[in-house]
Amino acid sequence: MNGSIAWLARTDGSVILGHGPFTTAEQPPESGVAFYKRHFSDGGVSSWQVPSSYECLSGEEFQNRFIKKTSFEIDWERPDAMPFSLVFQEIMSCIGQGSIEKTVPVVTELGTFTEGDPSQVIMAAMASQNAPLHSYGWISSESSFAGATPELLLSMKGLHLETMALAGTARQEDEAVFEVDEKEIREHEYVAQTLVAKLLELGVLKRRNREVLRLGSIVHFLTGITLDLEDYQKPQSLLRRLHPTPALGPLPRTDQTMSMLSEWRERLGCPVEFGAPFGVWEDGKFEAVVAIRGIWWKGNRIFLPAGCGIIEASRLVNEWRELRLKRQSVKRFLE
């Protein structure tokens, strides 16, 4: 694949596809397109990437262009449980001391493409995913990532805003038990209540009922939230207010707890963009997703991260199983 590109599938089914080279900016243009790309823990300064050209495609047009059958082989390396076990113990100690209520470490599985072009294979895999998943990606000569995430962080048009709480995970066959699992419900409510608290002062808010989102082999709890703003808010301001939610970040979210999470992520080899906002601006309309359910790569080396929410009721073996379940769901994209 020649040149750098970026894309995001939006809630209306369209896909914005940007072609590089990209120009970095502190603000999006009044008209036209810019992609929002940043690391998980930075402040988002100069995070706008303005493409040299762009296209607005239907989902079908996007898929027809990039879905190609090609042979490939990946040599996966089994993750070592020991580093995660040590981090888990440290987190539980912090919870016991009262310094945090919840946080989200990330384990990354490594692999090597022994046959096939990673950019072509991974982009084709992610381009083939449909709603409620949002295909997204950034491909450049330095490093690349692409995924299909169910988590919409922010959709904004004028004074109307939509977001969601997405937390709690189980296998599809365990859905009946999942719906009454106190630990999973509590983990989800941490996220939903935090979002409501952060947005309530900005306008008229409506929280929908909690429901189950079914994504093939796994299920999640989902709570939709809408907000009619009293005054216009810049996308960067809203992202700073919302990101990271307790679905990917610490609770409470302070400089200290963010620093602790950043250290745990780094120790476990997490890509810096995993869980960060990734969005697109077009003529005043802005949408951003949470960059999860994706693969990162450089050359033939690939990185498959997954996170798990840890609270007081968490158990090591259950969290390790959840991490594997999430990684397997991404591997199925490649199939």
ZAVORO-37655 format. One record per residue (C-alpha): residue number from 1; residue in one letter; chain; x, y, z. Coordinates in Angstrom, 3 decimals. Example, Ala and Ser with C-alpha at 12.3 -4.5 7.8 and 13.67 -1.06 7.14 Angstrom:
// ZAVORO-37655
> 1, a, A, 12.300, -4.500, 7.800
> 2, s, A, 13.670, -1.060, 7.140
***
This chain:
// ZAVORO-37655
> 1, m, A, 0.000, 0.000, 0.000
> 2, n, A, 1.510, 3.326, -1.087
> 3, g, A, 1.233, 6.530, 0.952
> 4, s, A, -0.442, 7.268, 4.275
> 5, i, A, -4.206, 6.994, 4.747
> 6, a, A, -6.768, 7.317, 7.539
> 7, w, A, -10.431, 6.402, 7.753
> 8, l, A, -13.398, 6.197, 10.083
> 9, a, A, -16.813, 4.610, 9.544
> 10, r, A, -19.444, 6.921, 11.021
> 11, t, A, -22.814, 6.256, 12.624
> 12, d, A, -24.700, 7.199, 9.444
> 13, g, A, -22.932, 4.396, 7.552
> 14, s, A, -20.590, 6.638, 5.564
> 15, v, A, -16.802, 6.369, 5.670
> 16, i, A, -14.423, 9.327, 5.551
> 17, l, A, -11.183, 8.261, 3.846
> 18, g, A, -8.238, 10.671, 4.004
> 19, h, A, -5.108, 10.507, 1.871
> 20, g, A, -1.724, 11.811, 2.962
> 21, p, A, 0.572, 13.446, 3.395
> 22, f, A, -1.137, 14.842, 6.497
> 23, t, A, -0.583, 18.257, 8.039
> 24, t, A, -0.682, 18.646, 11.827
> 25, a, A, -2.898, 21.419, 13.198
> 26, e, A, -4.085, 22.683, 16.586
> 27, q, A, -7.637, 23.244, 15.327
> 28, p, A, -9.742, 21.606, 12.614
> 29, p, A, -10.533, 23.671, 9.505
> 30, e, A, -13.873, 25.495, 9.422
> 31, s, A, -14.714, 23.536, 6.284
> 32, g, A, -13.274, 20.285, 5.075
> 33, v, A, -11.923, 17.261, 6.918
> 34, a, A, -9.462, 16.596, 9.723
> 35, f, A, -8.731, 13.436, 11.681
> 36, y, A, -8.265, 13.520, 15.448
> 37, k, A, -5.361, 11.269, 16.467
> 38, r, A, -3.512, 11.239, 19.781
> 39, h, A, -1.911, 9.045, 22.411
> 40, f, A, -4.001, 7.635, 25.249
> 41, s, A, -2.524, 9.772, 28.018
> 42, d, A, -1.425, 13.015, 26.359
> 43, g, A, -3.438, 16.220, 26.427
> 44, g, A, -4.463, 16.211, 22.789
> 45, v, A, -2.512, 19.355, 21.810
> 46, s, A, -1.932, 19.541, 18.032
> 47, s, A, -3.854, 16.309, 17.546
> 48, w, A, -5.590, 17.267, 14.290
> 49, q, A, -4.286, 15.670, 11.110
> 50, v, A, -5.459, 17.362, 7.912
> 51, p, A, -5.291, 15.138, 4.805
> 52, s, A, -4.084, 16.335, 1.415
> 53, s, A, -7.339, 14.979, -0.032
> 54, y, A, -10.320, 12.996, 1.170
> 55, e, A, -13.339, 11.040, 0.018
> 56, c, A, -16.728, 10.382, 1.574
> 57, l, A, -17.722, 6.828, 0.667
> 58, s, A, -20.683, 4.648, 1.446
> 59, g, A, -19.900, 1.612, 3.540
> 60, e, A, -20.395, -0.592, 0.480
> 61, e, A, -18.053, 1.523, -1.655
> 62, f, A, -15.397, 1.406, 1.033
> 63, q, A, -15.655, -2.359, 1.401
> 64, n, A, -15.608, -2.979, -2.350
> 65, r, A, -12.406, -0.976, -2.674
> 66, f, A, -10.414, -2.581, 0.101
> 67, i, A, -11.750, -6.076, 0.755
> 68, k, A, -9.440, -8.438, -1.083
> 69, k, A, -8.815, -12.121, -0.641
> 70, t, A, -5.152, -12.730, 0.020
> 71, s, A, -3.244, -15.543, 1.664
> 72, f, A, -1.399, -14.816, 4.892
> 73, e, A, 0.133, -16.529, 7.883
> 74, i, A, 0.685, -15.137, 11.379
> 75, d, A, 2.938, -16.665, 14.002
> 76, w, A, 1.320, -15.707, 17.335
> 77, e, A, 3.251, -15.748, 20.614
> 78, r, A, 1.416, -16.815, 23.753
> 79, p, A, 1.321, -13.929, 26.283
> 80, d, A, 3.168, -14.450, 29.567
> 81, a, A, 0.729, -14.253, 32.494
> 82, m, A, 3.376, -13.295, 35.072
> 83, p, A, 3.729, -9.566, 34.197
> 84, f, A, -0.048, -9.168, 34.256
> 85, s, A, -0.273, -11.056, 37.540
> 86, l, A, 2.187, -8.632, 39.159
> 87, v, A, 0.288, -5.605, 37.848
> 88, f, A, -3.004, -7.137, 38.990
> 89, q, A, -1.636, -7.564, 42.517
> 90, e, A, -0.437, -3.946, 42.594
> 91, i, A, -3.847, -2.724, 41.435
> 92, m, A, -5.687, -4.775, 44.047
> 93, s, A, -3.358, -3.350, 46.694
> 94, c, A, -4.197, 0.199, 45.538
> 95, i, A, -7.906, -0.615, 45.625
> 96, g, A, -7.509, -1.985, 49.136
> 97, q, A, -5.746, 1.213, 50.226
> 98, g, A, -8.535, 3.328, 48.747
> 99, s, A, -6.388, 5.193, 46.183
> 100, i, A, -8.423, 3.857, 43.232
> 101, e, A, -11.785, 2.167, 42.722
> 102, k, A, -11.199, 0.866, 39.199
> 103, t, A, -8.558, 0.852, 36.499
> 104, v, A, -7.915, -0.871, 33.179
> 105, p, A, -4.558, -2.557, 32.503
> 106, v, A, -3.823, -3.796, 28.985
> 107, v, A, -2.136, -7.018, 27.870
> 108, t, A, -0.677, -7.143, 24.353
> 109, e, A, -0.250, -10.334, 22.354
> 110, l, A, 2.600, -10.269, 19.825
> 111, g, A, 2.751, -11.860, 16.412
> 112, t, A, 4.726, -11.893, 13.167
> 113, f, A, 3.412, -11.990, 9.610
> 114, t, A, 5.332, -14.835, 7.981
> 115, e, A, 3.309, -14.507, 4.771
> 116, g, A, 1.256, -11.654, 3.325
> 117, d, A, 1.224, -7.855, 3.553
> 118, p, A, 0.032, -6.729, 7.016
> 119, s, A, -1.430, -3.450, 5.722
> 120, q, A, -3.513, -5.129, 3.023
> 121, v, A, -4.659, -8.007, 5.210
> 122, i, A, -5.558, -5.972, 8.295
> 123, m, A, -7.256, -3.161, 6.386
> 124, a, A, -9.338, -5.657, 4.403
> 125, a, A, -10.338, -7.369, 7.656
> 126, m, A, -11.422, -4.147, 9.337
> 127, a, A, -13.106, -2.736, 6.228
> 128, s, A, -15.399, -5.774, 6.136
> 129, q, A, -16.876, -5.064, 9.585
> 130, n, A, -20.341, -3.517, 9.742
> 131, a, A, -22.486, -1.661, 12.290
> 132, p, A, -22.599, -1.607, 15.243
> 133, l, A, -18.819, -1.758, 14.754
> 134, h, A, -16.983, 1.326, 13.485
> 135, s, A, -14.048, 0.527, 11.226
> 136, y, A, -11.119, 2.907, 11.787
> 137, g, A, -7.487, 3.079, 10.876
> 138, w, A, -4.258, 4.985, 10.373
> 139, i, A, -1.613, 3.576, 8.038
> 140, s, A, 1.773, 5.251, 7.592
> 141, s, A, 5.386, 4.314, 6.978
> 142, e, A, 6.256, 4.871, 10.666
> 143, s, A, 3.593, 2.787, 12.379
> 144, s, A, 0.021, 1.754, 11.718
> 145, f, A, -3.139, 0.609, 13.448
> 146, a, A, -6.623, -0.416, 12.398
> 147, g, A, -9.648, -1.850, 14.131
> 148, a, A, -13.401, -2.169, 14.358
> 149, t, A, -14.684, -0.751, 17.629
> 150, p, A, -18.188, -0.846, 19.104
> 151, e, A, -17.482, 2.117, 21.380
> 152, l, A, -18.616, 5.557, 20.207
> 153, l, A, -17.009, 8.159, 22.447
> 154, l, A, -18.677, 11.190, 20.924
> 155, s, A, -20.971, 12.136, 18.059
> 156, m, A, -21.618, 15.851, 17.753
> 157, k, A, -23.592, 17.927, 15.310
> 158, g, A, -24.390, 21.481, 16.323
> 159, l, A, -25.699, 21.385, 19.887
> 160, h, A, -26.709, 17.717, 19.844
> 161, l, A, -24.324, 15.169, 21.342
> 162, e, A, -24.447, 11.379, 21.675
> 163, t, A, -22.185, 9.072, 23.656
> 164, m, A, -22.378, 5.689, 25.351
> 165, a, A, -21.234, 3.670, 28.328
> 166, l, A, -19.836, 0.352, 27.139
> 167, a, A, -18.438, -1.881, 29.869
> 168, g, A, -18.863, -5.407, 31.127
> 169, t, A, -17.933, -8.386, 28.967
> 170, a, A, -18.905, -12.056, 28.751
> 171, r, A, -19.107, -14.908, 26.272
> 172, q, A, -22.277, -15.039, 24.205
> 173, e, A, -23.274, -18.388, 25.708
> 174, d, A, -23.097, -16.862, 29.223
> 175, e, A, -25.479, -13.994, 28.436
> 176, a, A, -28.229, -15.109, 30.852
> 177, v, A, -25.821, -15.152, 33.795
> 178, f, A, -24.064, -11.996, 32.581
> 179, e, A, -27.308, -9.975, 32.769
> 180, v, A, -27.538, -10.600, 36.544
> 181, d, A, -23.801, -10.611, 37.349
> 182, e, A, -23.300, -8.063, 40.145
> 183, k, A, -19.622, -7.491, 39.340
> 184, e, A, -20.290, -6.804, 35.647
> 185, i, A, -23.240, -4.527, 36.414
> 186, r, A, -21.192, -2.580, 38.957
> 187, e, A, -18.321, -2.175, 36.483
> 188, h, A, -20.751, -0.872, 33.878
> 189, e, A, -22.439, 1.536, 36.289
> 190, y, A, -19.073, 3.082, 37.179
> 191, v, A, -18.793, 4.125, 33.540
> 192, a, A, -22.407, 5.200, 32.970
> 193, q, A, -22.674, 7.258, 36.162
> 194, t, A, -19.339, 8.970, 35.540
> 195, l, A, -20.381, 10.017, 32.033
> 196, v, A, -23.682, 11.396, 33.317
> 197, a, A, -21.910, 13.346, 36.056
> 198, k, A, -19.424, 14.886, 33.603
> 199, l, A, -22.072, 15.960, 31.095
> 200, l, A, -25.077, 16.889, 33.221
> 201, e, A, -24.063, 20.526, 33.742
> 202, l, A, -23.718, 21.167, 29.995
> 203, g, A, -27.377, 20.825, 28.982
> 204, v, A, -30.412, 18.563, 28.910
> 205, l, A, -29.302, 14.948, 29.286
> 206, k, A, -31.157, 11.712, 28.695
> 207, r, A, -29.832, 8.340, 29.828
> 208, r, A, -31.339, 5.269, 28.180
> 209, n, A, -31.865, 1.940, 29.914
> 210, r, A, -28.976, -0.496, 30.142
> 211, e, A, -29.096, -3.165, 27.429
> 212, v, A, -26.984, -6.020, 26.120
> 213, l, A, -24.935, -5.435, 22.968
> 214, r, A, -24.302, -8.694, 21.106
> 215, l, A, -21.116, -8.857, 19.050
> 216, g, A, -20.817, -12.386, 17.770
> 217, s, A, -18.918, -14.420, 20.339
> 218, i, A, -19.052, -11.773, 23.089
> 219, v, A, -21.613, -9.510, 24.739
> 220, h, A, -21.338, -6.168, 26.549
> 221, f, A, -23.551, -3.901, 28.607
> 222, l, A, -24.461, -0.713, 26.730
> 223, t, A, -26.138, 2.470, 27.955
> 224, g, A, -26.833, 5.201, 25.401
> 225, i, A, -26.647, 8.848, 26.494
> 226, t, A, -27.838, 11.935, 24.572
> 227, l, A, -27.263, 15.581, 25.437
> 228, d, A, -28.652, 18.814, 24.028
> 229, l, A, -26.017, 21.406, 24.828
> 230, e, A, -26.900, 24.817, 26.219
> 231, d, A, -23.835, 26.335, 24.522
> 232, y, A, -21.524, 25.154, 21.759
> 233, q, A, -18.516, 23.185, 22.935
> 234, k, A, -15.358, 22.561, 20.925
> 235, p, A, -14.668, 18.880, 20.265
> 236, q, A, -11.310, 19.078, 22.085
> 237, s, A, -13.017, 20.438, 25.196
> 238, l, A, -15.566, 17.622, 25.213
> 239, l, A, -12.894, 14.989, 24.625
> 240, r, A, -10.839, 16.290, 27.547
> 241, r, A, -13.967, 16.085, 29.701
> 242, l, A, -14.897, 12.549, 28.629
> 243, h, A, -11.601, 10.752, 27.923
> 244, p, A, -10.707, 8.386, 29.333
> 245, t, A, -13.983, 7.131, 30.709
> 246, p, A, -13.744, 4.457, 33.433
> 247, a, A, -14.260, 1.904, 30.622
> 248, l, A, -10.578, 2.445, 29.696
> 249, g, A, -9.239, 4.710, 32.422
> 250, p, A, -8.977, 4.975, 36.205
> 251, l, A, -11.668, 5.912, 38.694
> 252, p, A, -11.256, 8.461, 40.128
> 253, r, A, -9.401, 10.081, 37.246
> 254, t, A, -6.618, 12.222, 38.671
> 255, d, A, -3.070, 13.040, 37.567
> 256, q, A, -1.827, 10.422, 40.029
> 257, t, A, -4.155, 7.602, 38.930
> 258, m, A, -3.509, 8.398, 35.249
> 259, s, A, 0.227, 8.252, 35.892
> 260, m, A, -0.165, 4.872, 37.595
> 261, l, A, -2.202, 3.510, 34.692
> 262, s, A, 0.302, 4.835, 32.145
> 263, e, A, 3.101, 3.021, 33.954
> 264, w, A, 1.147, -0.266, 34.034
> 265, r, A, 0.293, 0.064, 30.339
> 266, e, A, 3.927, 0.716, 29.446
> 267, r, A, 5.158, -2.245, 31.508
> 268, l, A, 2.715, -4.532, 29.715
> 269, g, A, 3.720, -3.297, 26.242
> 270, c, A, 0.526, -1.471, 25.344
> 271, p, A, 0.551, 0.625, 22.114
> 272, v, A, 0.260, 4.317, 22.968
> 273, e, A, -2.868, 4.878, 20.843
> 274, f, A, -4.822, 1.927, 22.230
> 275, g, A, -7.964, 3.188, 23.971
> 276, a, A, -7.364, 6.759, 22.804
> 277, p, A, -9.960, 8.841, 20.940
> 278, f, A, -9.793, 8.571, 17.154
> 279, g, A, -12.143, 10.826, 15.273
> 280, v, A, -13.004, 12.746, 12.143
> 281, w, A, -14.269, 16.295, 11.620
> 282, e, A, -16.191, 17.216, 8.496
> 283, d, A, -17.678, 20.678, 8.001
> 284, g, A, -18.601, 21.109, 11.665
> 285, k, A, -19.754, 17.558, 12.323
> 286, f, A, -17.513, 15.481, 14.568
> 287, e, A, -17.435, 11.831, 15.563
> 288, a, A, -14.857, 10.014, 17.664
> 289, v, A, -14.571, 6.380, 18.653
> 290, v, A, -12.445, 4.639, 21.246
> 291, a, A, -9.546, 2.867, 19.523
> 292, i, A, -10.058, -0.663, 20.828
> 293, r, A, -10.596, -4.016, 19.058
> 294, g, A, -7.656, -3.297, 16.795
> 295, i, A, -4.234, -4.425, 15.646
> 296, w, A, -1.077, -2.309, 15.643
> 297, w, A, 1.855, -3.121, 13.377
> 298, k, A, 5.260, -1.992, 12.201
> 299, g, A, 6.782, -3.913, 9.326
> 300, n, A, 5.818, -7.569, 9.784
> 301, r, A, 5.593, -7.268, 13.587
> 302, i, A, 2.047, -6.952, 14.965
> 303, f, A, 0.592, -6.115, 18.374
> 304, l, A, -2.874, -7.128, 19.582
> 305, p, A, -3.845, -5.328, 22.835
> 306, a, A, -6.885, -5.889, 25.061
> 307, g, A, -7.848, -4.331, 28.379
> 308, c, A, -9.899, -5.442, 31.365
> 309, g, A, -11.605, -3.416, 34.054
> 310, i, A, -10.376, -4.299, 37.539
> 311, i, A, -12.462, -3.506, 40.611
> 312, e, A, -12.525, -4.897, 44.145
> 313, a, A, -14.578, -7.933, 43.090
> 314, s, A, -12.204, -8.888, 40.242
> 315, r, A, -10.368, -12.211, 40.208
> 316, l, A, -7.105, -12.828, 38.373
> 317, v, A, -8.157, -15.956, 36.481
> 318, n, A, -11.420, -14.348, 35.316
> 319, e, A, -9.675, -11.210, 34.050
> 320, w, A, -7.023, -13.252, 32.215
> 321, r, A, -9.849, -15.215, 30.565
> 322, e, A, -11.626, -11.993, 29.557
> 323, l, A, -8.444, -10.632, 27.967
> 324, r, A, -8.098, -13.772, 25.862
> 325, l, A, -11.771, -13.591, 24.874
> 326, k, A, -11.362, -10.037, 23.598
> 327, r, A, -8.206, -10.857, 21.644
> 328, q, A, -9.906, -13.855, 20.047
> 329, s, A, -12.760, -11.631, 18.876
> 330, v, A, -10.240, -9.453, 17.017
> 331, k, A, -8.497, -12.487, 15.501
> 332, r, A, -11.870, -13.518, 14.095
> 333, f, A, -11.879, -10.312, 12.040
> 334, l, A, -8.889, -11.717, 10.165
> 335, e, A, -10.759, -14.911, 9.383
***
